[in-house]
Amino acid sequence: AINYKDGTLNSALNPVKIGDYIELYATGEGATTPAGVDGKLAPLTLPIPIPVATVTATVGGKNATVAYAGAVPGTVAGLMQVNVTIPEGVTPGGYVPVVLKVGDTSTVDGAVWIAVSQ
């Protein structure tokens, strides 16, 4: 996880603030439009592949706004960047759970954590 505001790695010493964005990176996005090609780099220009299925997220059990979900330009097909706004009402801490969901498939509850501050 990367704190969008300053590009630093998210950690207990460098948490994301409520209301700010965090960049998450994942694989397993499924089909994209336009279709990705195994081993090919994602394009640097539009159109950039985005998942066909809806991408949602929760942070600390609260629904979060997904501002972007799609390919990372210049990286191999299958790597997805998800920009998420940390929602109001999240309890700050060093181990705040994040769940990403693409269509009907989600990360394992409790497998992904970020640090959040006021």
C-alpha positions in Angstrom: 0.0 0.0 0.0 1.3 3.5 -0.9 0.1 6.7 0.6 -1.1 8.7 -2.4 -0.5 12.1 -1.0 3.3 11.7 -0.7 4.1 8.4 -2.5 5.5 6.8 0.7 4.9 3.2 1.8 2.1 2.9 4.2 3.2 1.7 7.7 2.4 2.3 11.4 5.1 5.1 11.3 3.7 6.5 8.1 -0.1 6.0 8.1 -2.7 7.3 5.7 -5.1 9.9 7.0 -8.9 9.6 7.0 -10.2 11.3 3.9 -6.9 10.7 1.9 -6.3 8.2 -0.8 -4.2 5.0 -0.6 -2.9 3.1 -3.6 -3.3 -0.7 -3.3 -1.9 -3.2 -5.8 -3.4 -6.6 -6.5 -3.7 -9.4 -9.0 -6.7 -11.5 -10.0 -8.8 -8.8 -11.5 -10.2 -11.2 -14.1 -11.3 -10.1 -17.6 -10.5 -6.5 -18.6 -11.6 -4.1 -21.3 -9.7 -3.8 -23.5 -8.5 -7.3 -22.9 -5.0 -7.8 -21.5 -2.4 -10.0 -23.1 -0.3 -12.3 -20.9 3.3 -11.1 -20.7 2.5 -7.8 -22.4 3.0 -4.4 -20.7 0.0 -2.3 -20.0 -0.1 0.7 -22.4 1.1 4.1 -21.4 -1.8 5.8 -23.2 -5.6 5.4 -23.2 -7.4 3.0 -23.3 -5.9 1.4 -20.2 -7.3 -2.0 -19.3 -9.9 -1.9 -16.5 -11.7 -4.8 -14.9 -15.1 -5.8 -16.5 -16.4 -6.7 -13.0 -17.2 -4.0 -10.4 -14.4 -3.3 -7.9 -15.4 -2.4 -4.4 -13.5 -2.0 -1.1 -14.0 -1.7 2.6 -11.6 -0.2 5.1 -12.1 -1.0 8.7 -15.4 -2.5 7.8 -16.6 0.8 6.2 -17.5 1.1 2.5 -14.8 3.0 0.8 -14.9 4.9 -2.5 -12.8 3.3 -5.3 -11.6 6.3 -7.3 -9.7 4.1 -9.8 -9.3 0.4 -10.5 -7.3 -0.8 -13.5 -3.9 -1.6 -15.0 -0.7 0.1 -14.0 0.7 1.7 -17.2 4.0 0.2 -18.2 3.8 -2.9 -15.9 2.9 -6.4 -16.9 -0.7 -7.3 -17.6 -2.6 -8.6 -14.6 -1.3 -6.0 -12.0 -4.1 -3.9 -10.9 -3.9 -0.6 -9.0 -6.9 0.4 -6.8 -7.1 3.9 -5.4 -9.3 4.0 -2.4 -10.4 6.9 -0.2 -10.2 6.2 3.5 -13.8 6.7 4.7 -15.0 8.7 7.7 -15.7 6.6 10.7 -12.7 4.3 10.4 -11.1 3.6 13.7 -7.5 4.8 13.4 -4.7 2.3 14.1 -1.7 0.3 12.8 -3.7 -2.7 11.7 -6.9 -1.6 9.9 -8.3 -4.3 7.7 -8.9 -3.8 4.0 -11.0 -6.0 1.8 -11.0 -5.7 -2.0 -13.8 -7.3 -4.0 -13.8 -7.8 -7.8 -17.3 -9.0 -8.9 -18.1 -11.8 -6.5 -14.5 -12.6 -5.5 -12.8 -10.9 -2.5 -9.5 -10.9 -0.7 -9.4 -13.1 2.4 -10.8 -11.2 5.4 -8.0 -10.2 7.7 -5.2 -10.8 5.1 -4.7 -7.1 4.1 -4.0 -4.4 6.7 -3.0 -0.7 6.4 -2.2 2.0 9.0 -4.7 4.9 9.4 -4.5 8.1 11.4 -6.9 11.0 12.1 
